[in-house]
Amino acid sequence: MDAIESGGAVRGMEEVLPWLAPRELASIACTCRAMAFAVASLTHLRASDLARGLESWPVPVLNAVDRLRYPYFVYSRFCSLPSSAILPRQPWGGRIGCNLNADSQGGLLVLQGVSTVVGCRCFVGCSENFSCMRNGGPEKSGLSNGPSVCADYHMENRVSDCVGSSSGTWDGILCSSVPKKARRLDNFERCAACPCGRTSDGQHAYDSNSRLQFLTRQDGNDGIDRRGTMLNEDFGIPSVQECGAACLCDATCKHRVSQQGIAVKVSVVRQRLKGWSLYSDQAIAKGTFVCEYAGELLTTPGARARQQLYDTMSSQQQQKFSTALLVLREHLPSQQACLRLNIDATRVGNVARFINHACDGGNLLPCLIRLRGSLIPKLAFFAKKDILEGEELTFSYGQVEEGSKSQPCFCGVAECKGVLPSEQT
């Protein structure tokens, strides 16, 4: 193939190459020098942003161990419904860009909220500082962007029409600017505080910097307030209620901390013993939201079938097949049953799939996030302590049983058990 023909072929492939998997690119690179150069350029672009432009910042990939330039999987900012056996194609890199944006999921079906429950009625943004409709009228609470009116969600059936003068105003506020569900309520003295943004014991979850308050308070050696009931005694996992599909507020609400994708700059680094790992590319303050664990939401039978498939694939390969199937059990108060959350980030996921285990508990705290209007909780990670730039991000996978014959652990901490936690799926 001469130079003119190869140049034309490369131009014709520019819109095709970003859709191809690494093995397909390797085959094409063997056809001519021009194609090899195009594939090399695309590989460099992919390694510069593992998140395909879907996150607020690029996620670079660094590998000084072997020749593997980047891990290949379908990127999703949030949990999605199980995909078919053949994953959807997702463009990545190339001159045309990734063709995805922050609102796109690349053909994946993201689980939506079930708005059969009543959420908060804050239509500007939730704040524990609102004295909503106190003493028979709304207050702005120091905000300058117009009236911030919040109706008691327990009293929504008692809402009456705006009672104002003939000019159509109520306490100086235009009735037309106040949603019907936020207008004057009959026979009450004070609206209840916003029910969202709280831990399971009813305390406010986030401070003014959107950090977990029970982590930023120094009530114990680890900074966790153990006086309340928001910590699950079996797993040490706190639970937070955030605004969701059943609420009137928008994406800028301060009670939607975990719903905007990864919140800090990170990079994916290849290590000789651990494999791919997640590192912080900035200093992270204690209590800061980092990311959620995104992947395919599976039923229990589906999770067991996936694990059997992965075990089979691992036995057929000389090298250990790396999986990212996470199973979280949450015991009900009766202790007679538990709820399972099965998230498989092996084929579809985000940067959380690269967070490694640490036997000392690591520097990240997993937290269950419940959105009003959604039946299924999310698993999010917050900084358990102040994290330095360049520090690896880790958390505890669970307890290690004595005599366990699981995979070896290379966390390197003084408390290392030697093996990774594991149990029957």
N, C-alpha and C positions, 0 to 999 in steps of 0.2 A: 504494500500500500504506500503510494507516494505521499509527500507532505501535504499537497492540496486535498487529496482524498481523506487523509487522516484528520486534517483540520476540520473539514466539513462534517465528518463523522462525530468528532468531539462536540461540535456545536449542536448537532442533532441530538446528542445524548445528554446535554446539560440539564434538561428537564426530567430525564429518566434516572440518572445516577443517584440523586438524593433519596429515591424510593427503594434502592437496592440494599440487600443485606451484605455483610462483609465478605462472605464466600462468593457471592455473585460479583462483587466489585473486584475481588482477586482474580476471577476468571477473565473479566473484561480487561483488566490491567495487562494481561499477557498478550493481548492482540497486537498492540503497537506502542511505540514510545509516547505518542500523543495521549493515548488512553491511559497509559501508566502515569503520566504527569497529571492528568485530570483526576484520576483516582487518588493520587497522593495529595493533591490540593483539597479534595473533598474530605479525606481522612483527617487532615490538619484542622479543617473547619469543625468537624465533628468532635475532635478532641478538645477544641476550645470551648465547647458548650454542650455538655451532656444533656442539658434540659431542653435543648432544641428551641430556645428562645421563649419558652413558656413561663419561666420564672422571672422575678424582678431583676435578677442578676444572672450572668452566665455561670455555669458550673464547669470549670476546667478539669481535664483529666491529666494526671501526671504519672508516668511510669518509667522508672529507671531500673527496673528489675528484668523485664523481658521485652519481647517485640510486640506484645499485645497492646495496640494503641488505645482501645477503649472497649468497655463492656457494651454489648448490644442487647437492647430490650425495648419495649414500647413504653414511652414516657407518659405518665399520667399524674397530674397535680393532685388528684383526689381519688378515692376509691371508686371502682367501677364494677358493673355487673360482669359475670364470667364471660369471657370471649369464646369463640369457637376454637376448634382444634388448630385452624389456620388463623394466625393473628392478622389483624388489619395492617395494611401498609401505612407507615408514617414517614413523611418526608423529613430529611435531616441533612442540613448542610446544602452546599451548592450556591450558585450565583443567584438563583431565584429565592434563596432563603428557605426557611422551613415551612412557609405557608401556613403556619399556625400562629395563634395569638393566645393571650391569657384566658380567653373565654372558650377556646376550642379544646376538644379532647381527642382529636385525631381519629374520629370514628368510633370511639369507645362510648358505651352507654353508662353515664354517671348516674348513680342512685339519687333520685330527687326526694325532697321532703314530702311527707304525708301531712298536709295541713288540715287535719281533723281535730287538732287541739288548738286552744286559744293561747296565743303568745302575747307579748307586750304590745301596747298601742302607742309607743313612742314613734312619731313620724318624722322627726329630725335626727334623733340619735339618742341612745340610752345613756343615762348618767345617774349615778347614785346621788348626785347633788341636786337633781330636779325636785322641787317641791310642787309637783304637778297639780295644778288646779286647786292649790291650797286656799282655804277660806273662801271657796266659791268662785275662784277665778284663777287663770293661768299666770305663771310667773316665768320670766325669761331666764332666771338663774345666771345672769351675767353674760349670756350668749348674745351676740350681735347679729346673728343671721335670721332674725325673725322669731316669732313665737314658737316655743318648744312645748307643746301640750301633750301630756301623757294621761290617758284615762285608766282608771283602775280596771284591770282586765277581769276582775271578779264581778264588776258592776256593769258590764257592757249591756245587759238587758234593761238597765235603769237609765240609759242615756235619753235625755230629752232634747228637743230642738233648742237651738241657740236662742236665749232670751236676751234681747237687746233693745235698743231704741229704734225708732223709725228709720234711723240712718243705717241700720243693719250692722251695728257694732256692739261689741260686748266687752266692757271694761277696756275700751280703747283698741280692741282687736277686731278686725273684720270677721264677721261670721263665715264668710266664704272661704277664709284662709284656715278655718278650723275644721278638720274632718268630723263627720257626724258622730263617730264613735269617741271623739275626744271633746265633745261639747258638754255643757253643764250637766252634772249629775244631780239628781234630787236627793235631799236628805242625807248628806254625809258631810263630815267635817274635813276629812283629809284623804286624799288618794293614797293608796298603798304604794310603797316603793316599787321600782321596776323589778319583776321577778327573775329577770335573766342576769347573766354574768355573776352567778353565785355558785359556791360549793354546795355539796350535799347537806351540809349543816346550816345552810342559809346565810353564810357570810359572803361578803363581796369577794369575788375571785381575783379581780385585777385592780392594780393601783393606777394612778394617773399616768404612768408610763407603760400601761398595758402589760405589766409583769405580774406573775402570780404572787399575791400578797402573802400567802402562808409560807412562801419560800423566802421572801425578802424580810419577813419578821424573824428576828433572832430568838426563837423560843426554845431552841434545843441545839445540840451540837451540830446537827445537820441542817438547821434552819427551818425544819418542818414543824408546824404547829400541831401537836398531837393531842391537844385538849378537845378538839372537835371530833366529829364522826365522819369527816369527809374522806379519811383514809380507809381503804379496804384492808382489814386486818390480815387477810390471807395473802394478799399480793402487794400491799403497800402502794396501791395505785389510787390516787385521788380522782374525784369526779367533779366536773364543772358543767353547769348549764349555760349554754350560749344562745343568743338570738338565732332564729332560723326562719324557715319558710312560713311559719305561722305568725311571724312578727311583721310589723309595718315598717321597721327601720330598713335602711339601705346598707350597702356593703361597707360604708365608712363608719358604721356604728362601732363604738368602743367595746361592745360585747360580742364582736365577731373576730376576735383576735386570731383564731386558728383557721380562718376561711380564705386567706389570700395567698396560699402557697408558702414556700419557704421564706422565712423572715430575716435570714442572715446570710452572709456570703460564705460559701463553703466550696471545697474542692474534693475530688475523688482521687485518691493516691493508691498506687499499687505497692504492697509490701510483700517481702519474700515469703514470710510464713503465714500471714493473715490473708493475703490476697487483697482485693479491693477494700479500701477503708475510706471513711468520711472524715475530713479535717475542717476545722474552722479557719476561714480566711480573714477573720476580724475578731476583736475582743467581744465577748458576749457577757452581758451582765446577768447575775443570778435572777431567775424567774422569767427570763425572756423566752418567748415562744420561738422554737427553731423550725420544726416541720412536723407534718403528720405522717403516719405510716400508710402510704397509698399502695393499693394493689387491687386484685380481684377479690370481691367478697364471695365467699363460698359457703355452701351448706356443709354440715358435718359430713354427710356421705360424700359430697364433692371433695372436701378436704382430704378425706381418707383415700379416695381414688387418686387424687393428685400425688399424695405421698407415695402410694404404691408405684405409680408411674415413675416418679423420681428415683425411687429405690432401684427399679429395674434399669433405668438409664445409667445410674451410678455403677451397677454391677457389670454393665457392658462396656464401661470405659475404664481405661487404666488410671486416669486421674479422677479424683473424687468430684462428683457432680455437686455443684454449689446451688442450694435452694434458699428461698426466702419466704417460706410458708410459716406464718406466725399464727399461733392459736392462743387466745386469751380466754380464760374462764373467770367469770364473775359470779360469785356465790350470792344467792338471794338471801335476804335477812333471815328466812326460816332455816337456812343451811340444808334444806331438803333437796334443793335443785340449784343448778347454775346455768347461766347464759354463756354461750360460746360465741366468740367473735373470730372468724377464720379469714385471714387476709393473706393472699398469696401474691407476693411481689416478684416472683421468679421470672415471669414473662412480661408482666405489666406492673409498673410501679414508679416510684420517684427516688430521690437521693437517700431516703431513709433505709432502703434495702442494703445500703453499704455500711450501716452503723454496726460495729462489732461489739461483742460481749466483753464485759469486764467483771471479774469475780468480786471486786470491791464495790460494785454497784455503779461504777462509771460516773460521768459528769452530767448525764441527762436523766430527767425524771419522766417516765411515761405517765400519761394522764388521759383518762376517758373524757371525751367531750361529747355532751348530748346537746343536739340542736333542737329547739322547739319546732315541732312539725316533722321530725324525723324519728323513726322507730329504732334505727340502728346507730349506736354511738361510733365515734371516731377515736383512734388512738393517736395522741399528739405527744410531742417531746418538748420539754422545757429545760432550760439550763438549771441544773441543781446547785450549781455554784458558779462563781465568776470563772469564765473560761478565757484562756489566753489565745491570741492569734497564733495559728500553727499547731494548735493542740488537737489531738484526735478526739472525736466525739464517740462516746460509748455509753452503754447502759447494761443492766443485768438482764439476761435472758430468763432467769429463774434460778431455782435451787438445784444443786448438784446432788444426786442421790449417791450414797456410799456404794462402792462397787460398780458404778456406772461404767459402761464400755462405749461411751459416746466418742465423738471426734475429739482430738486433742485440742486443748486451749492454749493460745499463745498470747494472752492478754498482757503478761509480763509484770503484773502487780505482785506485791508481796503475799497477798492472800490467795493467789491463783491456786485453783483446785486441780489443775492438770487436764481436766476434760470439760467440754461444753455441756451445759444443761440440755437435757432431752427427755422426752417421754413419749408414750404411745399417742399417736394422733387420733 
